[in-house]
């Protein structure tokens, strides 16, 4: 794979050309094809670059691992294709000329409690394994596999780690030339171990043993020593306390009351760094505000500073940007605000100037700096917007840019319309933020549009502006639909008030928020009340199924992808993780669609993958069987599709085709 063109940072940008109009639907193939390039990273020493690429001559249906030597960039990349069964899905450039790559493959067999899926009988699923190779890709070894043998686990644990164990890179320890921190977790025992791992010798040193009640917090970025940990303790029937412990000078862990909270209160207390000059910790917390703020905490005095280090009036602080090179190691270089899109602000003069120059070169796009070398002569960054799929670029010597590639260069930005961050009031007065995407060129004078209400999954999640990685939003808007993504109550990371308001309100007030978004669009003259539909996936699929059985539906039809429809069965099998069962499982209450199928009143399309173990197909199939005699209904089981993306070409092609045909032919009397 050859590198793209080189150009001066000050050079003017060529405008995209084309004749796209609102009537020019972007073909399904454009979203089904694999991105040309993704998962791009640069080693901390700035020597190597790694990415997952679409293999040439595969019609963008097969992935490969690509590596570049940045000292000889013009030589191009070394590429290894995925195997017949195992497909590369992500990669990470590491130090010591090593590369960590994730491969995924289909697997059918008896899980026996290892990972998501049935405890009895055979389960169709996928397994994901990490592999280590070098920059020349001469040999691929299953990452950290030798460690399982060395630590002497039992046969059951070995089998569980083989099938569904997760080995993760926890910390790169950027100043250490040889070692990283890894974790190895078992779905069988819900336990895990954290190791110092030598990339050159494969030797390991145990740092911490975790279980369902204790987990590590902050590792010292210099040497890997564990500085903080979290302990879960029962304090009354059904109530737990989340205690934060900090290592003292004698090496003992002590509970710090100011950092402790009841688990049911769901306060964020995330220790993200340490100020080496004062010994104070950087903590992201919402203990003092509805939003997450950055605070300094003094472990010696056991108190927070009198004022936050960083706060934003409308959005949370999601991250502190800490230096990872010898010249700026562990210094606060900037911060990220969790706004409509994550927005980085740099307080470091060098990075601030570089970031400002890049934003000037790419107006209207979000510029994200992902890594740089010590001299900042090599800076890896990406650009994207609602109209532009992510593109990856290198800034060399602070004056010229190398285009590494765009994810989807075949999509013309002129085919994608405007995106807005909006707010509307729910019927009980709660403010609901949302993302609104409109077809290209639409004006209010053109009249109201066919509209899709598109709730996100989770539900403890949120949507971000910019390019929609699923492809669903531009797929719809290029076909003339307006798309509203409501951040309904129960959505996370937009304040505790909004988040907690969703507890026990599945299919009730959470559902009102979606309907109220539709009503607001009608009132604003954007949506045609006779051409409204709802489409969601995962929890969003639940919301679509709930819309089918709620009275006085504002929608002409619903599309429910990989839904949960039976809250009773969901409560039995919410999660293999004890903490998640305690936290989220008890909030899953409300209107159960499967108990209300006799009230079905609008057409519905349901689809799910047969390798989906997150929301198994019995949810969609059972709902379909119960409503098909009452309303027009369709059900599709998609072969070999997992719950989460990335999907195969045929999965996206089939799912998008189903939705397109259903909306055109089966959504209400005349289609949407």
Phi, psi and omega in degrees: 000123181272149176288150178286189186294152176257139180211160178285143181297330182276355183293147178288149183271139176285133177284142176294140179248158179158173183236029183296142174230176180299339181274351183271091180291134176290127184299149177305322181304327183296332178264334181284329180297148174294148172301146176301322183208142180200173177051053184269133177212156179238140177295152185297335178278356178074015184270328190230151177232141183226145176203160167263129183234158171282129183292135174302148177065020177247009182057036179056041179241352180233142180262161173217160175264124180244137176229142178237142168268112187287348173284345179219061187297326183293344180288349182082194188249159167266130183234131173244123180286156171297161178279181179296324182252317183272128182244131175291132181235343180198158181208161181213125176282129182242180177280181181057029179058030181254154180229132174256126182228140178260133175240143180234140178214155178293145179210135176229128180172187181273118181283323180060036178090000180268101177087181181288138180137184184288142175281337179236152181075180183272144178240134173269119184208195173234151169243143179243127182234141174270142177234147174250135173218178176256178186296337178271354176058041182279335183208138178246123176243142176297121189296132172066011183295322180300331182296327179299318180290323183291326185278355170071040179284162180288172184296320179298318180292320178301316180296319182294318178294328179292318185278308191222014176289154181240125173251122186233149170277120185264318183208138182274348183043069193299336180273347179272122185288345189239326195253151170227170174254131178236161172235149172231117185246148179242129175287343182284314184254357184055031178245166179203162178227146182244131188231149163275121188241125179272116184292338182272322186251348185068011177284149181231155174225125181292128177255324185197141174253122180256162172211193186291348182244348180225140182216153180285156175248256185264128171265142177299120185293348178275315188231358178087000179296136179286125183258327181221157173210166182241137181234134178258123183230135176288136179239344176194166179304120179080001182236138180234156176246132177263110185256134177257127180246138181238136179291130177268183184294337178276000179088008180261147178270131180237141177287136178247108184302320181297343181259358184268143179209162174288140182297324182295337179281341173055041175285140173278127173222088187248108179277113191249354180179173179227136174276109188291339179284318184258343185080002178282153180259145171273125183231130172264118186210153173248025179293337186245005184199162174295333181255158176285130177238163175262127181233158170257136180236129181265109182290334178288315179275348181057049178205156174279158170299165184287339180223154179293151174289319180215138176208152178234141185290337186242334187225165180279156168273116186265337185199145165261138178264109183256143181297139182238009179243158181306325184287338181223023192304128172066009174275149174284113182262341181176191181207164181237128176264132183274064181275205176308322166232150175300125185239118181270138172235128182257131175262345175285125186302319182296308181291326177299317180293319179296314181298317179297320179295321180291321178296324178293326180286337182232069183297142178081001179240154175276128179253122180241117176276122183258328179195166182200160176269179188297324181273356185057030174274348175227115182235120177267130179214166177231158176230146176195166173203180177299332182264341185242121173296154182306140174234146185246135188216156175243131170264119183249131176056024175063017183218345179225150184244134173253122176278114179280326178154160176251148179298312185224071183293346181281350177267123181279124180302334181288351177273356186242132188272204188277149175236135180231145168265121185234169176222143175216162182265130171288169185296338176263009175095351180293134178284128180243113173283159182200160171254130179242123177245135185239152176297152182299133175082358183292139175232154181303327180292346179285346180095168184293156188249154163297138193224144177241124171273124192232083179286144181283170177279190177123265000280355180282072182202187175202165175264151173240150175288182184093200182294134178273106187296332179291334184085350185295317185294306178295333174302315181285314184295327179289347176260011173095005179270145162276146181231124176249126176251093182285137174266071187299163177302140189102345174290143183261165171072015175235025179111144183293326182300311179294319183296306185292336182295345180273351183301126176070016185243024177300128178074002182242253181294327175300323180284325176305322183298323178290314180297322180292329174295320177296317180296321179296319179296323177295314180299325180282356180080015182267318185255140173276119184296342179267002180222064180242138175222162174236134177225130176212162182230140181067240174301323176302328174294322173301313182300321178293319177294321178298323180296332181293327188252357177280143180289157176056045181297135175280355189259150174276339179193172180223145173239121186242105180263129177043055188276162156262128179237345185243098183293331179296311179292327177298320179298328179287328189231039188300312183197150173283347182270121184299318181297318180293323177299317180295313186287300190265327184303321184282352176269353184275081180219157178146217180276122182267112182304323183292339178270000184230022184294340177291348180261008181305135186218000176223154178299153182216141169248129176239136175216152182199154177276148181279357171249023178274110177257355177282311175233083188304157189295343181297335178295307182292317183294318180297320179293317178301313181299327184279334185252347189297337178274354184252325180223158173301126185218145176227146178225136179225126173259115187267122186296130171066017179269129175276181180288310189258149172290156013282142176257162171290162177308313186292332179294309180295320180299316182289316182295315180294321178297318177301314183293318181299313182292321181295315180296322184284327190245332191238003182269094182077186186300321185238014184082164184274000000 
